[in-house]
Amino acid sequence: MNPSVVVLGHVTLDLIQGTAGGALSQQLGGAASFCARVAAHQGETVGVVTSAPPSLEVLAPLAGNPRIA
């Protein structure tokens, strides 16, 4: 795939605590992940350059999108 957009930045694992001290949940975060998802939604093919390890489970929304590499 030859990306039409390349995103360089942080992809993070955000920990979100539920209301009233509820359990923590994990969510994909970081500017690069948000930018990549928006560009892919707009029809672009996107390359992401980040230091996050590819094995990070929370990266599934990026890895599962055929427009994002």
C-alpha positions in Angstrom: 0.0 0.0 0.0 1.2 3.5 -0.9 -0.3 5.9 1.7 -1.6 9.2 0.5 -1.1 10.5 4.1 1.6 9.6 6.6 1.0 10.4 10.3 3.9 10.7 12.6 3.2 10.8 16.4 2.2 9.2 19.5 -0.3 6.3 19.8 -1.2 5.7 23.5 -3.1 3.4 25.7 -5.6 5.5 27.7 -6.9 4.2 30.9 -10.4 5.4 31.6 -11.9 5.0 35.1 -15.7 4.4 35.4 -17.9 6.7 37.4 -17.8 6.4 41.2 -14.5 4.7 41.1 -15.6 1.9 38.8 -13.2 -0.4 36.9 -10.6 0.9 34.5 -11.1 0.3 30.8 -8.5 0.6 28.0 -9.0 2.8 25.0 -6.9 3.8 22.0 -5.5 7.3 22.3 -2.9 9.7 21.1 -3.0 12.3 18.4 -1.6 10.0 15.7 -4.3 7.4 16.2 -7.1 10.0 16.0 -5.6 11.7 12.9 -5.2 8.4 11.2 -8.7 7.3 11.9 -10.2 10.6 10.6 -8.1 10.5 7.4 -9.1 6.9 6.7 -12.7 7.8 7.3 -12.3 10.5 4.7 -11.1 7.9 2.2 -7.3 8.4 2.5 -4.9 5.5 2.7 -2.8 6.2 5.8 0.6 5.2 7.1 1.3 5.6 10.8 4.8 6.0 12.2 5.0 5.7 16.0 7.1 4.1 18.7 4.2 2.1 20.1 4.8 -1.6 19.8 2.7 -3.3 17.1 1.7 -6.0 19.6 -0.2 -3.5 21.8 -3.7 -5.0 21.9 -5.4 -1.6 21.9 -4.1 -0.9 18.4 -6.7 -3.3 17.0 -8.9 -0.5 15.7 -6.0 0.7 13.6 -4.7 -2.7 12.5 -8.3 -3.8 11.6 -8.8 -0.9 9.2 -7.7 -1.7 5.6 -6.9 1.9 4.9 -4.3 2.2 7.7 -0.9 0.6 7.8 
